[in-house]
Amino acid sequence: MKSDFSDFVRELKEKCGIVDVIGSYIKLERRGYQYWACCPFHHEKTPSFAVNPQDGYYHCFGCRVSGDVITFVKEYENVDFMQAVQLLAARTGLEVPAYDDRAAEEASLKKKKRDRLSALMRDAARFYLKNLYSGRAEEHVAYLTKRGLAPSTLKKFGIGASLDYNGLPSFLRAQGYTAEECVESGACARTQEGRLIDCEGGRLIVPIINAMDEVIAFGGRVLRPTDHAKYKNTRDTVLFNKKRNLFNINLVKREKRAGPMSEIIMVEGYMDAISLYQVGFRNVVASMGTSLTKEQARLAKRYTDTVLISYDGDFAGQSANLRGLEILGEEGLGVRVVPLPDGLDPDDVVRERGAEGYRACLDAAMPLIDFKLLSVRRKYDLKDPYEKRDFIREALGVVKEAESAAVQEDLLGRISDLSGVSKMSLMRDLENLSSRPQPRPAPEEARPAPKEKKEGGLMRAARFVLAAALLSKPYAASCDLTEMDFSDPEHRTIADYITAGREAGQVRPSGLFDLMDPDGELTEVLNLDYGDNLDGERAEKYFRDCLNMLEIASLNKKLAEESARYAAADESERQECLERITQYTKKLNALKRQSGGNA
């Protein structure tokens, strides 16, 4: 029953202290009645992430995320609501009940399917691993020996071998998995004739493992020249979506738990990551492709504030990939790009120059804007006067993005050195470029419409009144919210919740996270609970002023409605309208005198 599940969620939140749970992920420091930390969901140097143990919620005053203990686990672990509930239930030893017969059955079936496919992929990984040491994988072993990978590294990453196209399907069917499960997992496929085959047939196998230590996919590498792709990943499945995962994130998570991690090295391919890990760079992940996604950026953000991009030596010329690097910055990560010798990838550098040679490359990592300028430079032949002009025009566009005048001046100096054009002339061109009206960007269909910003004194007044009442400030205890006219429907929801809580004898702000979107007005209301914003005589006076302002606005609205009704009414109804107009006017004038005539 739904009520049983609701009762369970309440019990779960009570048993899982929000400070204990969040403190197991990030370091919290107690200040007064709250705990503080640097926000795990955006980049910051000064802690603005507050955890309120009394009321069971967290709130960041920087990026304004809010939630309860379940919301935190959901966002931090990148799981859905039920998975977050299950993770917390495992901490306390509680058994998760069904919350709706139909929904529970669907959830149960979905979980059983996922668990079944996860078990299948784990068994497939063991099958591949056994193949590598069977004595029949000479070609695979020879390739690994040539790459210089040690036996301990192979075991750490679970490297295996596919010997042919038939072995895996036969093994999985013998373990009791259906043909449909073999295909749905992505491990197998059907030929046009309907025969079941290994999707990675004949390749070297690299298991792809998520942050929860589950095998979710495989990467396969061919061992001899072929017309097929050199590397092949499992297609998107119930378990695996490349856009949402980073290779080696499971081992990075372990490193993070062992101690602080100032940066992550991000390479393109899993063989690069394995090679770097072997020589001591344990903070390495692979994006499994140069086109980075927001989901990958957010996943990296859980473990560090800085990402060092270390793709191959030709990457600087691939300007189409700049958007991926900008996504990292947009998600609050510091981004630096590691310059590698032309034609070499990280694995090549390690094999040719060793760990110290690669460390020298890391030490030369450049800010993203410098990399952008390098990318522009590689596109043009500066000996050609026409191409040189194109270079200057595009390079100035990069300079315009710089965050400070000092950086702009430095970049202009480099452009001057490259082009032979004086720094003064470049500066004038930059000023002209900045003063021109910029064309509006074309709409992006995939971009959600931005939430309309709600501003104005009435909005601020409503938020303050609700914040004081929600957080049980003494001066707000007698405030009756039932008759107040809130223009925002989310404010009405908060007011009704407070009223119901008062009748029950307790108002808990964390309960609102079950009813409302924490990214909406709820976070704006909670944002007022900072320092002494809601405490002291000034706060109490401002609260009264806010109440007056809201009541004045409500009376003005009623007067406008009554005046319109009066204009449309007949003689018999006009007298009643006039009486109400007189009544509202008297109240309005009294409130205006009380507020000093400024409302």
C-alpha positions in Angstrom: 0.0 0.0 0.0 1.1 3.5 -0.7 0.7 4.6 2.9 2.9 1.8 4.1 5.6 2.9 1.7 5.2 6.6 2.8 5.5 5.5 6.5 8.7 3.5 5.5 10.2 6.5 3.8 9.6 8.6 6.9 11.2 5.9 9.1 14.1 5.6 6.7 14.8 9.4 6.9 14.7 9.3 10.7 17.1 6.4 10.9 19.5 7.8 8.3 20.7 10.9 9.9 21.4 13.4 7.2 24.7 14.6 8.7 25.9 11.0 9.0 25.0 10.1 5.4 26.3 13.3 3.7 29.3 13.2 6.0 30.2 9.7 4.6 30.5 11.3 1.1 32.0 14.8 1.9 33.8 16.4 4.8 31.4 18.5 7.0 32.4 21.1 9.5 30.0 22.2 12.3 29.3 25.9 12.7 26.5 26.7 15.1 23.5 24.5 14.5 24.4 23.7 11.0 27.1 21.7 9.2 29.0 23.3 6.3 31.1 22.1 3.3 32.1 23.0 -0.2 29.3 22.0 -2.4 29.7 18.6 -4.2 27.5 19.8 -7.0 29.4 22.9 -8.2 32.9 24.3 -8.0 33.6 26.6 -5.1 36.4 27.5 -2.7 34.4 28.9 0.2 31.9 26.5 1.8 28.3 27.5 1.0 26.7 24.0 1.3 24.7 23.8 4.6 23.2 20.8 6.2 20.4 21.3 8.8 20.3 18.3 11.0 17.3 19.5 13.0 15.0 19.8 10.0 16.7 17.1 7.9 17.6 19.0 4.7 20.6 20.5 2.9 20.8 23.7 0.9 23.6 25.3 -1.1 23.7 29.1 -1.1 25.9 29.1 -4.2 24.1 26.9 -6.8 20.9 26.7 -4.7 20.4 23.0 -4.8 18.3 21.6 -1.9 17.0 18.3 -0.8 16.7 15.7 1.9 18.8 12.7 2.6 17.2 10.7 -0.2 17.7 13.5 -2.7 21.3 13.8 -1.8 22.1 10.1 -2.4 20.0 10.2 -5.6 22.0 13.2 -7.0 25.5 12.2 -5.7 25.3 8.5 -6.8 23.5 9.4 -10.0 20.7 6.9 -9.3 16.9 7.1 -9.4 14.6 7.6 -6.4 14.1 3.9 -5.7 17.8 3.0 -6.1 18.6 5.8 -3.6 16.0 4.4 -1.2 17.5 0.9 -1.5 21.0 2.2 -0.9 19.9 4.0 2.3 17.8 0.9 3.4 20.9 -1.2 3.0 22.8 1.1 5.4 20.1 0.6 8.1 19.1 -3.0 7.4 15.6 -2.1 6.6 13.5 -4.0 4.0 11.9 -1.8 1.3 8.2 -2.5 1.1 6.0 -2.2 -2.0 4.5 1.3 -2.3 1.8 0.6 -4.9 0.6 -2.8 -6.1 0.9 -2.0 -9.8 3.8 0.4 -9.5 5.6 -2.0 -7.1 5.1 -4.9 -9.5 6.5 -2.8 -12.4 9.4 -1.7 -10.3 10.1 -5.2 -9.1 10.1 -6.6 -12.6 12.4 -3.7 -13.8 14.8 -4.4 -10.9 14.7 -8.2 -11.5 15.5 -7.6 -15.2 18.3 -5.2 -14.4 19.8 -7.6 -11.8 19.5 -10.5 -14.2 21.3 -8.6 -17.0 23.9 -7.4 -14.5 24.6 -11.0 -13.4 24.8 -12.0 -17.1 27.5 -9.3 -17.8 29.4 -10.4 -14.7 29.4 -14.0 -15.9 30.4 -12.9 -19.3 33.4 -11.0 -17.9 34.5 -14.1 -16.0 34.1 -16.2 -19.2 36.4 -13.7 -21.1 38.9 -13.7 -18.2 39.1 -17.5 -18.1 39.7 -17.5 -21.9 42.8 -15.2 -21.5 44.5 -17.8 -19.3 43.2 -20.9 -21.1 46.3 -21.3 -23.2 44.2 -20.7 -26.4 44.5 -16.9 -26.4 48.1 -16.7 -27.7 47.4 -13.7 -30.0 45.7 -11.8 -27.2 48.6 -12.5 -24.8 51.1 -11.5 -27.4 49.3 -8.2 -28.0 49.2 -7.4 -24.2 52.9 -8.3 -23.9 53.7 -5.9 -26.7 51.7 -3.2 -24.9 53.8 -3.8 -21.8 50.9 -4.5 -19.5 51.8 -6.4 -16.4 49.8 -9.4 -15.1 48.8 -7.5 -12.0 47.4 -4.7 -14.2 45.4 -7.2 -16.3 43.8 -8.7 -13.2 43.1 -5.2 -11.7 41.1 -4.3 -14.8 39.7 -7.8 -15.5 41.1 -7.9 -19.0 39.8 -10.9 -21.0 39.7 -12.5 -24.4 37.0 -13.5 -26.9 38.3 -16.4 -28.9 35.5 -16.6 -31.5 31.8 -15.7 -32.2 30.2 -18.8 -30.7 31.8 -19.4 -27.3 30.1 -16.7 -25.3 26.5 -17.4 -26.5 27.0 -21.1 -25.8 28.4 -20.4 -22.3 25.6 -18.0 -21.4 22.8 -20.3 -22.6 24.4 -23.1 -20.5 24.2 -20.8 -17.5 20.4 -20.6 -18.0 20.2 -17.1 -19.7 17.7 -16.8 -22.5 18.6 -15.7 -26.0 16.6 -12.6 -25.4 18.6 -11.8 -22.3 21.8 -12.3 -24.1 20.8 -9.8 -26.8 19.2 -7.3 -24.4 22.4 -7.2 -22.3 24.3 -6.1 -25.4 26.8 -8.9 -25.0 25.3 -10.8 -28.0 23.5 -10.1 -31.2 21.6 -12.1 -33.8 22.8 -12.6 -37.4 20.4 -12.1 -40.3 19.8 -15.9 -40.1 18.8 -15.6 -36.5 22.0 -17.2 -35.0 23.3 -15.8 -31.7 26.8 -14.5 -31.8 29.3 -12.7 -29.5 29.2 -8.9 -30.3 33.0 -8.7 -29.5 33.9 -11.9 -31.3 37.7 -12.4 -31.5 38.6 -9.2 -29.7 40.6 -8.3 -26.6 38.0 -7.6 -23.9 38.1 -4.7 -21.5 35.2 -4.7 -19.0 33.5 -1.3 -18.4 32.6 -1.0 -14.7 30.4 1.7 -13.2 30.9 3.5 -9.8 28.8 0.8 -8.1 31.3 -1.9 -9.2 28.9 -3.4 -11.7 30.1 -4.7 -15.1 27.8 -2.8 -17.5 29.5 -3.1 -20.9 32.6 -4.3 -22.7 35.2 -2.6 -24.9 36.7 -4.8 -27.5 40.0 -4.2 -29.5 40.8 -6.0 -32.7 44.2 -7.7 -32.8 45.0 -7.5 -36.5 44.4 -5.0 -39.3 40.7 -5.0 -40.4 38.1 -3.0 -42.2 36.1 -2.9 -39.0 36.6 -0.3 -36.2 39.7 -0.8 -34.1 37.7 -0.4 -30.9 34.1 -1.3 -30.3 31.9 -0.7 -27.2 28.7 -2.4 -26.2 25.7 -0.6 -27.5 23.4 1.4 -25.2 21.4 -0.9 -23.0 19.4 -0.9 -19.8 22.8 -1.1 -17.9 25.0 1.1 -20.2 24.8 4.5 -21.7 28.2 5.8 -22.8 27.1 9.4 -22.3 26.6 8.8 -18.6 29.7 6.8 -17.8 33.5 7.1 -17.5 35.8 4.2 -17.8 37.8 3.5 -14.6 35.4 5.6 -12.4 35.2 2.6 -10.0 38.9 2.7 -9.2 38.9 6.5 -9.0 36.1 6.3 -6.5 38.3 4.0 -4.3 41.2 6.4 -4.6 38.9 9.3 -3.6 37.8 7.4 -0.5 41.5 6.9 0.4 42.3 10.6 0.4 41.7 13.9 -1.3 41.9 14.1 -5.1 42.9 17.5 -6.5 42.5 16.6 -10.2 41.4 13.9 -12.6 43.2 13.1 -15.8 40.7 12.4 -18.6 41.9 10.4 -21.6 40.0 9.3 -24.7 40.4 5.5 -24.7 40.5 2.8 -22.1 43.9 1.5 -23.2 45.3 4.9 -22.5 43.7 4.9 -19.0 45.1 1.4 -18.2 48.6 2.3 -19.3 48.6 5.5 -17.2 47.2 3.6 -14.2 49.9 1.0 -14.4 52.7 3.6 -14.1 51.2 5.3 -11.1 48.6 7.8 -12.4 45.7 6.4 -10.4 43.4 9.4 -10.9 42.7 8.7 -14.6 39.4 8.1 -16.4 38.5 7.6 -20.1 35.6 9.3 -21.8 35.5 6.6 -24.5 35.2 9.3 -27.2 36.2 12.9 -27.6 32.6 14.3 -27.5 32.1 15.0 -23.8 28.6 15.2 -22.2 27.1 17.0 -19.3 26.4 13.7 -17.6 30.1 12.8 -17.8 31.1 16.2 -16.5 28.7 15.9 -13.5 30.1 12.4 -12.8 33.7 13.7 -12.8 32.6 16.6 -10.6 31.8 14.2 -7.7 35.4 13.4 -7.3 37.4 16.5 -8.2 37.2 20.2 -9.1 39.8 20.1 -11.9 40.1 18.0 -15.0 43.2 17.6 -17.1 42.2 16.7 -20.7 44.9 14.4 -22.2 43.8 13.3 -25.6 46.2 12.5 -28.5 48.7 15.0 -30.0 46.4 15.8 -32.9 43.5 16.9 -30.6 44.5 20.5 -30.6 43.6 20.7 -34.3 40.1 19.2 -33.7 38.2 22.4 -32.9 34.9 20.6 -33.2 35.6 19.0 -29.8 35.9 22.4 -28.0 32.3 22.3 -27.1 32.9 19.2 -25.0 35.6 21.0 -23.0 33.3 24.0 -22.5 30.7 21.7 -21.0 33.2 20.7 -18.3 33.6 24.4 -17.4 29.9 25.0 -17.5 29.5 22.3 -14.8 31.9 24.1 -12.5 35.1 22.2 -13.3 38.4 23.8 -13.8 39.7 22.6 -17.2 43.3 22.4 -18.4 44.5 20.7 -21.6 47.7 18.6 -21.6 49.8 19.2 -24.7 51.2 15.9 -26.2 53.7 15.5 -29.0 52.0 15.4 -32.4 50.9 11.9 -33.4 51.3 10.5 -29.9 48.6 9.5 -27.4 49.1 9.1 -23.6 50.0 5.4 -23.9 52.6 6.2 -26.6 54.2 8.9 -24.4 54.4 6.5 -21.4 55.9 3.7 -23.5 58.5 6.0 -25.2 59.3 8.4 -22.4 58.1 6.7 -19.2 56.1 8.1 -16.3 58.5 11.1 -16.0 58.0 12.0 -19.6 54.2 12.0 -19.2 54.5 14.0 -15.9 56.4 16.7 -17.9 53.4 16.9 -20.2 51.0 17.2 -17.3 53.2 20.0 -15.8 52.8 21.9 -19.1 48.9 21.7 -19.0 47.4 24.9 -20.3 44.2 26.7 -19.5 41.2 26.1 -21.8 41.4 29.5 -23.4 45.1 29.0 -24.3 44.1 25.7 -25.9 41.4 27.4 -27.9 44.0 29.9 -29.3 46.3 27.0 -30.2 43.4 25.3 -32.0 42.8 28.5 -34.0 46.5 28.8 -34.8 46.7 25.3 -36.3 43.9 26.0 -38.7 45.7 28.7 -40.7 48.8 29.2 -42.8 50.0 32.6 -41.5 52.3 33.1 -44.5 49.2 33.6 -46.6 47.9 37.2 -46.0 44.2 36.1 -46.4 44.5 33.2 -44.0 46.4 35.4 -41.5 43.5 37.9 -41.5 41.1 35.0 -40.9 43.3 33.8 -38.0 43.3 37.3 -36.4 39.5 37.6 -36.7 38.9 34.2 -35.1 41.7 34.6 -32.5 40.2 37.9 -31.3 36.9 36.1 -30.8 38.8 33.8 -28.4 40.4 36.7 -26.6 37.0 38.2 -26.0 36.0 35.3 -23.9 38.9 35.8 -21.4 37.8 36.4 -17.8 40.1 39.3 -17.1 41.9 42.2 -18.8 45.2 40.7 -17.8 44.5 37.5 -19.6 43.3 39.4 -22.7 46.5 41.4 -22.7 48.6 38.3 -22.5 46.7 36.6 -25.4 46.9 39.7 -27.5 50.7 39.7 -27.1 50.8 36.1 -28.4 48.6 36.9 -31.4 50.9 39.9 -32.1 54.0 37.7 -32.0 52.3 35.2 -34.4 50.8 37.6 -36.9 53.3 40.5 -36.8 50.4 42.9 -36.2 50.9 45.5 -33.4 49.3 44.9 -30.1 47.8 48.3 -30.2 46.0 47.6 -33.5 44.8 44.3 -32.1 43.4 46.0 -29.0 41.4 48.5 -31.1 40.0 45.6 -33.2 39.0 43.8 -30.0 37.2 46.9 -28.7 35.4 47.3 -32.0 34.5 43.6 -31.9 33.1 44.0 -28.4 31.0 47.0 -29.3 29.2 45.4 -32.2 25.8 44.0 -31.6 26.1 40.2 -31.4 23.7 38.1 -33.5 21.2 36.1 -31.4 22.1 32.4 -31.3 20.0 30.0 -33.1 17.6 28.1 -30.8 18.7 24.7 -29.7 15.9 22.2 -29.7 17.6 20.1 -27.0 18.0 23.1 -24.7 15.1 23.3 -22.1 13.3 26.7 -21.9 14.8 28.7 -19.1 12.7 29.1 -16.0 11.2 32.6 -16.0 12.9 34.7 -13.3 10.4 35.9 -10.7 11.3 39.3 -9.3 9.8 42.1 -7.4 9.1 43.2 -3.9 5.9 41.1 -3.6 7.9 38.0 -4.5 10.6 38.7 -2.0 8.0 39.5 0.7 6.1 36.2 0.1 9.4 34.3 0.3 10.4 36.0 3.6 7.0 35.3 5.2 7.0 31.7 4.2 10.7 31.1 5.2 10.1 32.6 8.7 6.9 30.4 9.1 8.5 27.3 7.6 11.6 27.5 9.9 9.3 28.2 12.9 10.6 31.7 13.8 8.8 32.9 17.0 7.5 36.1 15.5 5.8 34.1 12.7 4.0 31.7 15.0 0.7 33.6 15.0 0.7 34.4 11.3 -2.4 32.9 9.6 -1.4 31.7 6.1 -4.8 30.3 5.1 -6.3 33.7 4.2 -3.2 35.1 2.5 -3.4 35.6 -1.3 -0.2 34.1 -2.8 0.1 34.8 -6.5 2.6 31.9 -7.0 1.0 28.4 -6.8 4.2 27.0 -5.3 3.9 29.5 -2.4 0.4 28.3 -1.8 1.7 24.7 -1.6 4.3 25.8 1.0 1.7 27.8 3.0 -0.7 24.8 3.0 2.0 22.5 4.1 3.0 24.8 7.0 -0.7 25.1 8.1 -1.1 21.3 8.1 2.2 20.9 10.0 1.1 23.3 12.7 -2.1 21.4 13.2 -0.1 18.2 13.5 2.2 19.8 16.1 5.4 20.0 14.0 6.6 21.7 10.8 9.5 19.9 9.1 10.9 21.6 6.1 12.4 18.4 4.7 8.9 17.0 4.1 8.4 19.6 1.3 10.9 17.7 -0.8 8.4 15.0 -1.2 5.8 17.4 -2.6 7.8 20.0 -4.6 10.5 20.4 -7.2 13.6 21.5 -5.1 14.8 23.6 -8.1 11.8 25.8 -8.0 10.5 28.3 -5.4 11.3 26.0 -2.5 15.0 26.6 -2.9 14.4 30.4 -3.1 12.5 30.3 0.2 15.2 28.1 1.9 17.9 30.4 0.6 16.8 33.0 3.2 17.9 30.8 6.0 21.4 32.2 6.1 23.3 33.9 8.9 20.9 36.2 10.8 18.6 37.0 7.9 15.6 35.5 9.7 16.7 36.4 13.3 16.7 39.5 15.4 14.6 42.7 15.7 15.3 43.8 12.1 14.0 40.5 10.7 10.9 40.7 12.9 10.2 44.3 11.7 10.8 43.3 8.1 8.4 40.3 8.5 5.6 42.7 9.6 6.4 45.0 6.7 6.2 42.0 4.3 2.8 41.0 5.8 1.5 44.5 5.2 2.8 44.6 1.7 1.1 41.3 0.8 -2.2 42.3 2.4 -2.1 45.7 0.6 -1.5 43.9 -2.7 -4.4 41.5 -2.0 -6.7 44.5 -1.2 -5.7 46.3 -4.3 -6.5 43.2 -6.3 -9.9 42.9 -4.6 -10.6 46.5 -5.2 -9.9 46.1 -8.9 -12.1 43.1 -9.2 -15.0 44.8 -7.2 -14.7 47.9 -9.4 -15.0 45.8 -12.5 -18.0 44.0 -11.0 -19.6 47.4 -10.0 -19.3 48.6 -13.6 -21.1 45.6 -15.0 -23.7 45.3 -12.2 -27.3 46.5 -12.2 -28.7 49.0 -9.7 -29.7 46.3 -7.2 -26.2 44.8 -7.0 -24.2 48.1 -7.1 -25.0 49.0 -3.5 -23.4 45.7 -2.3 -20.4 46.3 -4.5 -20.1 49.8 -3.2 -20.1 48.6 0.4 -17.3 46.1 -0.2 -15.3 48.8 -2.1 -15.7 51.1 0.9 -14.7 48.4 3.3 -11.6 47.4 1.3 -10.6 51.1 0.9 -10.7 51.7 4.6 -8.5 48.7 5.3 -6.1 49.7 2.6 -5.7 53.3 3.9 -5.1 51.9 7.4 -2.4 49.6 6.2 -0.8 52.3 4.2 -0.7 54.6 7.2 0.8 51.7 9.3 3.5 51.2 6.7 4.4 54.9 6.5 2.7 55.4 3.2 5.4 53.7 1.2 3.5 50.6 0.2 
